[in-house]
Amino acid sequence: MKEVSLMEMIGRSVAKVAAGAGVAAVLIWLTWVLLDIGHMQSGFTLPQSTY
């Protein structure tokens, strides 16, 4: 087992947290979009920017 520097350990931890946050963000966004599509049929949409 080779020596691992403190910075490398911190970097890996940060990378794991960032990856986890990214996955969570995508799942939340997908859920939001699916809810929005589901509500569109009933004439109600979640708040969104005007195009």
CHARMM internal coordinates of N, CA and C (Angstrom, degrees):
IC EDIT
DIST 1 N 1 CA 1.4744
DIST 1 CA 1 C 1.5254
ANGL 1 N 1 CA 1 C 108.97
DIST 1 C 2 N 1.3235
ANGL 1 CA 1 C 2 N 115.93
DIHE 1 N 1 CA 1 C 2 N 121.46
DIST 2 N 2 CA 1.4670
ANGL 1 C 2 N 2 CA 119.12
DIHE 1 CA 1 C 2 N 2 CA -176.09
DIST 2 CA 2 C 1.5194
ANGL 2 N 2 CA 2 C 111.30
DIHE 1 C 2 N 2 CA 2 C -82.34
DIST 2 C 3 N 1.3296
ANGL 2 CA 2 C 3 N 114.25
DIHE 2 N 2 CA 2 C 3 N 160.72
DIST 3 N 3 CA 1.4606
ANGL 2 C 3 N 3 CA 120.33
DIHE 2 CA 2 C 3 N 3 CA 178.76
DIST 3 CA 3 C 1.5301
ANGL 3 N 3 CA 3 C 109.45
DIHE 2 C 3 N 3 CA 3 C -68.79
DIST 3 C 4 N 1.3131
ANGL 3 CA 3 C 4 N 116.31
DIHE 3 N 3 CA 3 C 4 N 134.72
DIST 4 N 4 CA 1.4716
ANGL 3 C 4 N 4 CA 120.92
DIHE 3 CA 3 C 4 N 4 CA 177.37
DIST 4 CA 4 C 1.5185
ANGL 4 N 4 CA 4 C 107.55
DIHE 3 C 4 N 4 CA 4 C -116.21
DIST 4 C 5 N 1.3231
ANGL 4 CA 4 C 5 N 115.93
DIHE 4 N 4 CA 4 C 5 N 124.34
DIST 5 N 5 CA 1.4622
ANGL 4 C 5 N 5 CA 119.81
DIHE 4 CA 4 C 5 N 5 CA -178.87
DIST 5 CA 5 C 1.5204
ANGL 5 N 5 CA 5 C 111.30
DIHE 4 C 5 N 5 CA 5 C -69.32
DIST 5 C 6 N 1.3095
ANGL 5 CA 5 C 6 N 115.46
DIHE 5 N 5 CA 5 C 6 N 156.48
DIST 6 N 6 CA 1.4632
ANGL 5 C 6 N 6 CA 121.84
DIHE 5 CA 5 C 6 N 6 CA 179.62
DIST 6 CA 6 C 1.5276
ANGL 6 N 6 CA 6 C 110.47
DIHE 5 C 6 N 6 CA 6 C -59.64
DIST 6 C 7 N 1.3318
ANGL 6 CA 6 C 7 N 116.61
DIHE 6 N 6 CA 6 C 7 N -41.77
DIST 7 N 7 CA 1.4647
ANGL 6 C 7 N 7 CA 120.83
DIHE 6 CA 6 C 7 N 7 CA -179.88
DIST 7 CA 7 C 1.5223
ANGL 7 N 7 CA 7 C 111.12
DIHE 6 C 7 N 7 CA 7 C -61.94
DIST 7 C 8 N 1.3334
ANGL 7 CA 7 C 8 N 115.88
DIHE 7 N 7 CA 7 C 8 N -39.07
DIST 8 N 8 CA 1.4674
ANGL 7 C 8 N 8 CA 120.23
DIHE 7 CA 7 C 8 N 8 CA 179.90
DIST 8 CA 8 C 1.5247
ANGL 8 N 8 CA 8 C 110.60
DIHE 7 C 8 N 8 CA 8 C -65.19
DIST 8 C 9 N 1.3426
ANGL 8 CA 8 C 9 N 115.68
DIHE 8 N 8 CA 8 C 9 N -42.29
DIST 9 N 9 CA 1.4690
ANGL 8 C 9 N 9 CA 120.14
DIHE 8 CA 8 C 9 N 9 CA 178.05
DIST 9 CA 9 C 1.5219
ANGL 9 N 9 CA 9 C 111.03
DIHE 8 C 9 N 9 CA 9 C -62.73
DIST 9 C 10 N 1.3289
ANGL 9 CA 9 C 10 N 116.45
DIHE 9 N 9 CA 9 C 10 N -43.78
DIST 10 N 10 CA 1.4709
ANGL 9 C 10 N 10 CA 121.30
DIHE 9 CA 9 C 10 N 10 CA 178.79
DIST 10 CA 10 C 1.5319
ANGL 10 N 10 CA 10 C 109.26
DIHE 9 C 10 N 10 CA 10 C -63.34
DIST 10 C 11 N 1.3226
ANGL 10 CA 10 C 11 N 115.68
DIHE 10 N 10 CA 10 C 11 N -43.99
DIST 11 N 11 CA 1.4684
ANGL 10 C 11 N 11 CA 120.43
DIHE 10 CA 10 C 11 N 11 CA 179.63
DIST 11 CA 11 C 1.5176
ANGL 11 N 11 CA 11 C 112.19
DIHE 10 C 11 N 11 CA 11 C -59.28
DIST 11 C 12 N 1.3258
ANGL 11 CA 11 C 12 N 116.31
DIHE 11 N 11 CA 11 C 12 N -43.12
DIST 12 N 12 CA 1.4686
ANGL 11 C 12 N 12 CA 120.40
DIHE 11 CA 11 C 12 N 12 CA 179.50
DIST 12 CA 12 C 1.5219
ANGL 12 N 12 CA 12 C 111.21
DIHE 11 C 12 N 12 CA 12 C -66.11
DIST 12 C 13 N 1.3291
ANGL 12 CA 12 C 13 N 116.53
DIHE 12 N 12 CA 12 C 13 N -40.20
DIST 13 N 13 CA 1.4668
ANGL 12 C 13 N 13 CA 120.61
DIHE 12 CA 12 C 13 N 13 CA 178.39
DIST 13 CA 13 C 1.5272
ANGL 13 N 13 CA 13 C 110.37
DIHE 12 C 13 N 13 CA 13 C -62.41
DIST 13 C 14 N 1.3338
ANGL 13 CA 13 C 14 N 115.97
DIHE 13 N 13 CA 13 C 14 N -45.45
DIST 14 N 14 CA 1.4656
ANGL 13 C 14 N 14 CA 120.97
DIHE 13 CA 13 C 14 N 14 CA 179.19
DIST 14 CA 14 C 1.5239
ANGL 14 N 14 CA 14 C 110.17
DIHE 13 C 14 N 14 CA 14 C -61.68
DIST 14 C 15 N 1.3314
ANGL 14 CA 14 C 15 N 116.66
DIHE 14 N 14 CA 14 C 15 N -41.67
DIST 15 N 15 CA 1.4661
ANGL 14 C 15 N 15 CA 121.12
DIHE 14 CA 14 C 15 N 15 CA 179.98
DIST 15 CA 15 C 1.5279
ANGL 15 N 15 CA 15 C 110.91
DIHE 14 C 15 N 15 CA 15 C -62.49
DIST 15 C 16 N 1.3386
ANGL 15 CA 15 C 16 N 116.34
DIHE 15 N 15 CA 15 C 16 N -41.84
DIST 16 N 16 CA 1.4663
ANGL 15 C 16 N 16 CA 120.18
DIHE 15 CA 15 C 16 N 16 CA 179.09
DIST 16 CA 16 C 1.5203
ANGL 16 N 16 CA 16 C 111.13
DIHE 15 C 16 N 16 CA 16 C -63.72
DIST 16 C 17 N 1.3352
ANGL 16 CA 16 C 17 N 116.05
DIHE 16 N 16 CA 16 C 17 N -44.16
DIST 17 N 17 CA 1.4709
ANGL 16 C 17 N 17 CA 120.93
DIHE 16 CA 16 C 17 N 17 CA 179.34
DIST 17 CA 17 C 1.5237
ANGL 17 N 17 CA 17 C 109.76
DIHE 16 C 17 N 17 CA 17 C -62.98
DIST 17 C 18 N 1.3368
ANGL 17 CA 17 C 18 N 116.74
DIHE 17 N 17 CA 17 C 18 N -44.04
DIST 18 N 18 CA 1.4607
ANGL 17 C 18 N 18 CA 120.97
DIHE 17 CA 17 C 18 N 18 CA -179.50
DIST 18 CA 18 C 1.5232
ANGL 18 N 18 CA 18 C 110.78
DIHE 17 C 18 N 18 CA 18 C -63.00
DIST 18 C 19 N 1.3326
ANGL 18 CA 18 C 19 N 117.06
DIHE 18 N 18 CA 18 C 19 N -41.78
DIST 19 N 19 CA 1.4647
ANGL 18 C 19 N 19 CA 121.09
DIHE 18 CA 18 C 19 N 19 CA 178.94
DIST 19 CA 19 C 1.5290
ANGL 19 N 19 CA 19 C 110.24
DIHE 18 C 19 N 19 CA 19 C -64.48
DIST 19 C 20 N 1.3164
ANGL 19 CA 19 C 20 N 116.54
DIHE 19 N 19 CA 19 C 20 N -43.62
DIST 20 N 20 CA 1.4642
ANGL 19 C 20 N 20 CA 120.87
DIHE 19 CA 19 C 20 N 20 CA 178.66
DIST 20 CA 20 C 1.5189
ANGL 20 N 20 CA 20 C 111.67
DIHE 19 C 20 N 20 CA 20 C -62.41
DIST 20 C 21 N 1.3366
ANGL 20 CA 20 C 21 N 116.16
DIHE 20 N 20 CA 20 C 21 N -42.41
DIST 21 N 21 CA 1.4593
ANGL 20 C 21 N 21 CA 120.97
DIHE 20 CA 20 C 21 N 21 CA 179.36
DIST 21 CA 21 C 1.5239
ANGL 21 N 21 CA 21 C 110.35
DIHE 20 C 21 N 21 CA 21 C -64.97
DIST 21 C 22 N 1.3293
ANGL 21 CA 21 C 22 N 116.26
DIHE 21 N 21 CA 21 C 22 N -38.89
DIST 22 N 22 CA 1.4626
ANGL 21 C 22 N 22 CA 120.57
DIHE 21 CA 21 C 22 N 22 CA 178.69
DIST 22 CA 22 C 1.5154
ANGL 22 N 22 CA 22 C 111.69
DIHE 21 C 22 N 22 CA 22 C -62.82
DIST 22 C 23 N 1.3266
ANGL 22 CA 22 C 23 N 116.61
DIHE 22 N 22 CA 22 C 23 N -45.17
DIST 23 N 23 CA 1.4736
ANGL 22 C 23 N 23 CA 121.58
DIHE 22 CA 22 C 23 N 23 CA 178.59
DIST 23 CA 23 C 1.5196
ANGL 23 N 23 CA 23 C 109.83
DIHE 22 C 23 N 23 CA 23 C -62.23
DIST 23 C 24 N 1.3262
ANGL 23 CA 23 C 24 N 116.84
DIHE 23 N 23 CA 23 C 24 N -44.58
DIST 24 N 24 CA 1.4667
ANGL 23 C 24 N 24 CA 121.22
DIHE 23 CA 23 C 24 N 24 CA 179.67
DIST 24 CA 24 C 1.5286
ANGL 24 N 24 CA 24 C 110.84
DIHE 23 C 24 N 24 CA 24 C -61.84
DIST 24 C 25 N 1.3362
ANGL 24 CA 24 C 25 N 116.06
DIHE 24 N 24 CA 24 C 25 N -42.67
DIST 25 N 25 CA 1.4663
ANGL 24 C 25 N 25 CA 120.60
DIHE 24 CA 24 C 25 N 25 CA -179.79
DIST 25 CA 25 C 1.5240
ANGL 25 N 25 CA 25 C 111.14
DIHE 24 C 25 N 25 CA 25 C -62.01
DIST 25 C 26 N 1.3301
ANGL 25 CA 25 C 26 N 116.59
DIHE 25 N 25 CA 25 C 26 N -42.74
DIST 26 N 26 CA 1.4729
ANGL 25 C 26 N 26 CA 120.89
DIHE 25 CA 25 C 26 N 26 CA 178.95
DIST 26 CA 26 C 1.5253
ANGL 26 N 26 CA 26 C 110.26
DIHE 25 C 26 N 26 CA 26 C -63.47
DIST 26 C 27 N 1.3276
ANGL 26 CA 26 C 27 N 117.46
DIHE 26 N 26 CA 26 C 27 N -43.63
DIST 27 N 27 CA 1.4721
ANGL 26 C 27 N 27 CA 120.99
DIHE 26 CA 26 C 27 N 27 CA 179.66
DIST 27 CA 27 C 1.5256
ANGL 27 N 27 CA 27 C 111.01
DIHE 26 C 27 N 27 CA 27 C -63.03
DIST 27 C 28 N 1.3345
ANGL 27 CA 27 C 28 N 117.07
DIHE 27 N 27 CA 27 C 28 N -43.28
DIST 28 N 28 CA 1.4712
ANGL 27 C 28 N 28 CA 121.23
DIHE 27 CA 27 C 28 N 28 CA 178.78
DIST 28 CA 28 C 1.5218
ANGL 28 N 28 CA 28 C 109.78
DIHE 27 C 28 N 28 CA 28 C -63.15
DIST 28 C 29 N 1.3466
ANGL 28 CA 28 C 29 N 117.04
DIHE 28 N 28 CA 28 C 29 N -44.22
DIST 29 N 29 CA 1.4604
ANGL 28 C 29 N 29 CA 121.67
DIHE 28 CA 28 C 29 N 29 CA 179.64
DIST 29 CA 29 C 1.5251
ANGL 29 N 29 CA 29 C 111.18
DIHE 28 C 29 N 29 CA 29 C -62.21
DIST 29 C 30 N 1.3282
ANGL 29 CA 29 C 30 N 117.02
DIHE 29 N 29 CA 29 C 30 N -43.86
DIST 30 N 30 CA 1.4682
ANGL 29 C 30 N 30 CA 121.19
DIHE 29 CA 29 C 30 N 30 CA 178.35
DIST 30 CA 30 C 1.5257
ANGL 30 N 30 CA 30 C 110.76
DIHE 29 C 30 N 30 CA 30 C -61.60
DIST 30 C 31 N 1.3272
ANGL 30 CA 30 C 31 N 116.65
DIHE 30 N 30 CA 30 C 31 N -43.94
DIST 31 N 31 CA 1.4668
ANGL 30 C 31 N 31 CA 121.19
DIHE 30 CA 30 C 31 N 31 CA 178.49
DIST 31 CA 31 C 1.5215
ANGL 31 N 31 CA 31 C 110.04
DIHE 30 C 31 N 31 CA 31 C -60.22
DIST 31 C 32 N 1.3360
ANGL 31 CA 31 C 32 N 116.43
DIHE 31 N 31 CA 31 C 32 N -43.61
DIST 32 N 32 CA 1.4685
ANGL 31 C 32 N 32 CA 122.94
DIHE 31 CA 31 C 32 N 32 CA 179.37
DIST 32 CA 32 C 1.5256
ANGL 32 N 32 CA 32 C 109.64
DIHE 31 C 32 N 32 CA 32 C -60.26
DIST 32 C 33 N 1.3282
ANGL 32 CA 32 C 33 N 117.18
DIHE 32 N 32 CA 32 C 33 N -47.71
DIST 33 N 33 CA 1.4712
ANGL 32 C 33 N 33 CA 121.89
DIHE 32 CA 32 C 33 N 33 CA -179.31
DIST 33 CA 33 C 1.5214
ANGL 33 N 33 CA 33 C 110.64
DIHE 32 C 33 N 33 CA 33 C -62.66
DIST 33 C 34 N 1.3340
ANGL 33 CA 33 C 34 N 117.27
DIHE 33 N 33 CA 33 C 34 N -44.21
DIST 34 N 34 CA 1.4679
ANGL 33 C 34 N 34 CA 120.69
DIHE 33 CA 33 C 34 N 34 CA -179.90
DIST 34 CA 34 C 1.5204
ANGL 34 N 34 CA 34 C 110.88
DIHE 33 C 34 N 34 CA 34 C -64.43
DIST 34 C 35 N 1.3387
ANGL 34 CA 34 C 35 N 117.43
DIHE 34 N 34 CA 34 C 35 N -40.56
DIST 35 N 35 CA 1.4677
ANGL 34 C 35 N 35 CA 120.83
DIHE 34 CA 34 C 35 N 35 CA 176.48
DIST 35 CA 35 C 1.5196
ANGL 35 N 35 CA 35 C 109.78
DIHE 34 C 35 N 35 CA 35 C -62.23
DIST 35 C 36 N 1.3240
ANGL 35 CA 35 C 36 N 116.45
DIHE 35 N 35 CA 35 C 36 N -42.58
DIST 36 N 36 CA 1.4550
ANGL 35 C 36 N 36 CA 122.09
DIHE 35 CA 35 C 36 N 36 CA -179.53
DIST 36 CA 36 C 1.5311
ANGL 36 N 36 CA 36 C 110.15
DIHE 35 C 36 N 36 CA 36 C -60.75
DIST 36 C 37 N 1.3265
ANGL 36 CA 36 C 37 N 116.99
DIHE 36 N 36 CA 36 C 37 N -46.69
DIST 37 N 37 CA 1.4671
ANGL 36 C 37 N 37 CA 121.74
DIHE 36 CA 36 C 37 N 37 CA 179.38
DIST 37 CA 37 C 1.5336
ANGL 37 N 37 CA 37 C 109.74
DIHE 36 C 37 N 37 CA 37 C -62.95
DIST 37 C 38 N 1.3260
ANGL 37 CA 37 C 38 N 115.89
DIHE 37 N 37 CA 37 C 38 N -42.09
DIST 38 N 38 CA 1.4595
ANGL 37 C 38 N 38 CA 120.39
DIHE 37 CA 37 C 38 N 38 CA 179.24
DIST 38 CA 38 C 1.5215
ANGL 38 N 38 CA 38 C 112.40
DIHE 37 C 38 N 38 CA 38 C -61.87
DIST 38 C 39 N 1.3554
ANGL 38 CA 38 C 39 N 116.85
DIHE 38 N 38 CA 38 C 39 N -34.79
DIST 39 N 39 CA 1.4535
ANGL 38 C 39 N 39 CA 120.42
DIHE 38 CA 38 C 39 N 39 CA -178.48
DIST 39 CA 39 C 1.5160
ANGL 39 N 39 CA 39 C 112.92
DIHE 38 C 39 N 39 CA 39 C -83.80
DIST 39 C 40 N 1.3238
ANGL 39 CA 39 C 40 N 117.14
DIHE 39 N 39 CA 39 C 40 N -19.41
DIST 40 N 40 CA 1.4638
ANGL 39 C 40 N 40 CA 119.82
DIHE 39 CA 39 C 40 N 40 CA -178.32
DIST 40 CA 40 C 1.5269
ANGL 40 N 40 CA 40 C 111.53
DIHE 39 C 40 N 40 CA 40 C -60.39
DIST 40 C 41 N 1.3345
ANGL 40 CA 40 C 41 N 116.94
DIHE 40 N 40 CA 40 C 41 N -36.66
DIST 41 N 41 CA 1.4620
ANGL 40 C 41 N 41 CA 120.59
DIHE 40 CA 40 C 41 N 41 CA -179.49
DIST 41 CA 41 C 1.5281
ANGL 41 N 41 CA 41 C 111.35
DIHE 40 C 41 N 41 CA 41 C -61.91
DIST 41 C 42 N 1.3313
ANGL 41 CA 41 C 42 N 116.61
DIHE 41 N 41 CA 41 C 42 N -34.23
DIST 42 N 42 CA 1.4618
ANGL 41 C 42 N 42 CA 119.96
DIHE 41 CA 41 C 42 N 42 CA -178.61
DIST 42 CA 42 C 1.5325
ANGL 42 N 42 CA 42 C 111.41
DIHE 41 C 42 N 42 CA 42 C -87.62
DIST 42 C 43 N 1.3208
ANGL 42 CA 42 C 43 N 116.88
DIHE 42 N 42 CA 42 C 43 N 5.47
DIST 43 N 43 CA 1.4602
ANGL 42 C 43 N 43 CA 120.29
DIHE 42 CA 42 C 43 N 43 CA 177.37
DIST 43 CA 43 C 1.5110
ANGL 43 N 43 CA 43 C 113.98
DIHE 42 C 43 N 43 CA 43 C 83.91
DIST 43 C 44 N 1.3175
ANGL 43 CA 43 C 44 N 117.62
DIHE 43 N 43 CA 43 C 44 N 6.82
DIST 44 N 44 CA 1.4621
ANGL 43 C 44 N 44 CA 121.23
DIHE 43 CA 43 C 44 N 44 CA 178.80
DIST 44 CA 44 C 1.5230
ANGL 44 N 44 CA 44 C 109.63
DIHE 43 C 44 N 44 CA 44 C -114.88
DIST 44 C 45 N 1.3183
ANGL 44 CA 44 C 45 N 117.11
DIHE 44 N 44 CA 44 C 45 N 130.25
DIST 45 N 45 CA 1.4682
ANGL 44 C 45 N 45 CA 120.62
DIHE 44 CA 44 C 45 N 45 CA 176.46
DIST 45 CA 45 C 1.5224
ANGL 45 N 45 CA 45 C 109.35
DIHE 44 C 45 N 45 CA 45 C -123.09
DIST 45 C 46 N 1.2992
ANGL 45 CA 45 C 46 N 116.08
DIHE 45 N 45 CA 45 C 46 N 148.90
DIST 46 N 46 CA 1.4606
ANGL 45 C 46 N 46 CA 121.59
DIHE 45 CA 45 C 46 N 46 CA 176.18
DIST 46 CA 46 C 1.5326
ANGL 46 N 46 CA 46 C 108.46
DIHE 45 C 46 N 46 CA 46 C -69.36
DIST 46 C 47 N 1.3210
ANGL 46 CA 46 C 47 N 117.50
DIHE 46 N 46 CA 46 C 47 N 154.31
DIST 47 N 47 CA 1.4683
ANGL 46 C 47 N 47 CA 119.94
DIHE 46 CA 46 C 47 N 47 CA -179.00
DIST 47 CA 47 C 1.5243
ANGL 47 N 47 CA 47 C 111.30
DIHE 46 C 47 N 47 CA 47 C -54.29
DIST 47 C 48 N 1.3205
ANGL 47 CA 47 C 48 N 115.65
DIHE 47 N 47 CA 47 C 48 N 133.79
DIST 48 N 48 CA 1.4755
ANGL 47 C 48 N 48 CA 119.76
DIHE 47 CA 47 C 48 N 48 CA 179.24
DIST 48 CA 48 C 1.5183
ANGL 48 N 48 CA 48 C 109.30
DIHE 47 C 48 N 48 CA 48 C -151.37
DIST 48 C 49 N 1.3088
ANGL 48 CA 48 C 49 N 116.02
DIHE 48 N 48 CA 48 C 49 N 161.40
DIST 49 N 49 CA 1.4603
ANGL 48 C 49 N 49 CA 120.36
DIHE 48 CA 48 C 49 N 49 CA -178.83
DIST 49 CA 49 C 1.5239
ANGL 49 N 49 CA 49 C 109.83
DIHE 48 C 49 N 49 CA 49 C -69.47
DIST 49 C 50 N 1.3176
ANGL 49 CA 49 C 50 N 116.69
DIHE 49 N 49 CA 49 C 50 N 147.83
DIST 50 N 50 CA 1.4668
ANGL 49 C 50 N 50 CA 121.12
DIHE 49 CA 49 C 50 N 50 CA -179.17
DIST 50 CA 50 C 1.5252
ANGL 50 N 50 CA 50 C 108.58
DIHE 49 C 50 N 50 CA 50 C -83.24
DIST 50 C 51 N 1.3226
ANGL 50 CA 50 C 51 N 115.44
DIHE 50 N 50 CA 50 C 51 N 137.00
DIST 51 N 51 CA 1.4608
ANGL 50 C 51 N 51 CA 117.51
DIHE 50 CA 50 C 51 N 51 CA 175.85
DIST 51 CA 51 C 1.5124
ANGL 51 N 51 CA 51 C 109.42
DIHE 50 C 51 N 51 CA 51 C -109.66
END
COOR INIT
IC SEED 1 N 1 CA 1 C
IC BUILD
